[in-house]
Amino acid sequence: MTNERETAGGPNNIFQGLPECLPEEWFETVVQAGHIRIERIVSQGHSSPASDWYDQDEHEWVMVLQGAGILLFDDGKEVALRQGDYLNIPAHVRHRVKWTDPEQVTVWLAVFYS
């Protein structure tokens, strides 16, 4: 099963179709097949609420394609990610977005897998 943006006739571009207004962080499933889901996430100055933690049943591999962000882990560790940086987050490792660059759009690519 694939996203409706994907067609057999030609390629798509991860930077096309970005929202012009970002009142909140934006999530789009690009591809979903079997036990894998790929999301494009777009942020600009967004962060997770201080009391909210992601605690997912799936592993998450995340990469910053453009912009910058900081992930905070439940153990207090912070990881800064800039363009080209990626990180693998095992299932049930609690984390949240502490900061994303307010001056530019941050585009993340997240691969969720079991």
Secondary structure as GFF3:
##gff-version 3
##sequence-region A 1 114
A	DSSP	beta_strand	26	33	.	.	.	ID=ss1
A	DSSP	beta_strand	36	43	.	.	.	ID=ss2
A	DSSP	beta_strand	59	66	.	.	.	ID=ss3
A	DSSP	beta_strand	68	73	.	.	.	ID=ss4
A	DSSP	beta_strand	78	82	.	.	.	ID=ss5
A	DSSP	beta_strand	86	89	.	.	.	ID=ss6
A	DSSP	beta_strand	95	100	.	.	.	ID=ss7
A	DSSP	beta_strand	106	113	.	.	.	ID=ss8
###
